Amino acid sequence: MNILVLNCGSSSVKYQMIEAESRKTLTRGSVERIGMSAATLSNLRHDGDEIRIAGEIVDHTQAIEYILAVLLSKNHGVISDRGQIHAVGHRVVHGGESFSGSVLLTDDVIKILRENIELAPLHNPHNLRGIAACDVSLPGIPQVGVFDTAFHVKMPKRAYLYGIPYSLYTQYKIRRYGFHGSSHRYVAERASTLLSRPPEDLRLITCHLGNGCSMAAVDRGSSVDTSMGFTPLEGLLMGTRSGDIDASVILYVMGKEGLTLGEATTLLNKHSGLQGISGISSDMREIVSEMKNGDKKATYAFEVFTYRIKKYIGAYAAAMGGVDGVVFTGGIGENSTDVRSACCSNMEFLGIAVDESRNSSGEKEKFISPEGARTPVLVIPTNEELVIAIDTMRIVSEKGSVSAR
């Protein structure tokens, strides 16, 4: 079954065509600068064929048409007609408390997604535009929503409630939701395979470290806690996000600097994190390079980043009553030997250690803990698109191939 996987942002659409049974990515690409001048589409086919197109792409519907034109291209495509796209799987950021798993996108589901816009105003509207665009370009083709939040929805109340009046939860649904759910789910399942142990026998700590960072405590296959909260701002230090902060700090700064609510939001989300502390970059590669050159603020940024990860590892081990494996994923987690080493240093009391020769090997998927370690440490490249494709195939197969709308 050919699944078109879409991740629609405000001015971009990332896509992959995946043959779900074989788990093979036939082609992948992205459309950038939608609605702006000099929009582009880049496509890379599985055999290495590449194409880059520049043009005027005014909205998501036109972006989807550009994507379909490339997929159907005699020279660069992978299908010969639109009917060979059997379903579309959408990454949807926020499902609120309404969805604990992926769902067929019916009119009722679309209505609930619209109601959840206020929980993710920067993401869900664009996800909905992508869904509407597919209604136009691929009428009758079933569409499935796969939610970033769904993996975490069944967390216990002790993990997701905040210390504010309970009425604010019941009235406004203010709670910890968590994000990166498809990534945490994928690497936890893959770790189970690599460890040759069933998910129900494992307590895993999964670390998704990229420009956005989050961790999850995955207890016997279920997320029981995660570092991101009501929004993706909470938790670990990130590229430009502050992560955990005393709520009074921002109130104090707003008073001192005369910041509006919007300006304060921008400060915490765009000018903080690695960028804010170092004053250099939000890119961990540049932070590490400058740290090794002796830059003090780069060193502070690196140490705050890795220290918080260590604290969460300890906290989640306590929450689950132990830990059977730690997994690193995401751009930083998969590529930074320095970050992995620092996060796992002085953690022998939990059975966590790093074998530097393994850590620095060129393998993408690997164990980096010493042979026979009590708590294995793994690096597993994430594959959220594959999770979306497999869920989409499963749901369409269960529901039948006719669109519910």
JOZI-V360501 format. One record per helix or strand of 3 or more residues. SS is the DSSP state (hx for helix, st for strand). FROM is the first residue (numbers start at 1). TO is the last residue. If there is no record, write none. Layout:
BEGIN
ss->SS from->FROM to->TO
ss->SS from->FROM to->TO
END
This chain:
BEGIN
ss->st from->2 to->8
ss->st from->13 to->19
ss->st from->24 to->32
ss->st from->39 to->45
ss->st from->50 to->55
ss->hx from->60 to->72
ss->hx from->82 to->84
ss->st from->87 to->92
ss->hx from->107 to->115
ss->hx from->117 to->119
ss->hx from->124 to->137
ss->st from->143 to->147
ss->hx from->150 to->152
ss->hx from->157 to->160
ss->hx from->166 to->172
ss->hx from->181 to->195
ss->hx from->199 to->201
ss->st from->203 to->209
ss->st from->213 to->219
ss->st from->222 to->226
ss->hx from->247 to->257
ss->hx from->261 to->270
ss->hx from->273 to->278
ss->hx from->284 to->292
ss->hx from->296 to->320
ss->st from->325 to->329
ss->hx from->330 to->335
ss->hx from->337 to->344
ss->hx from->348 to->350
ss->hx from->356 to->359
ss->st from->376 to->379
ss->hx from->384 to->399
END
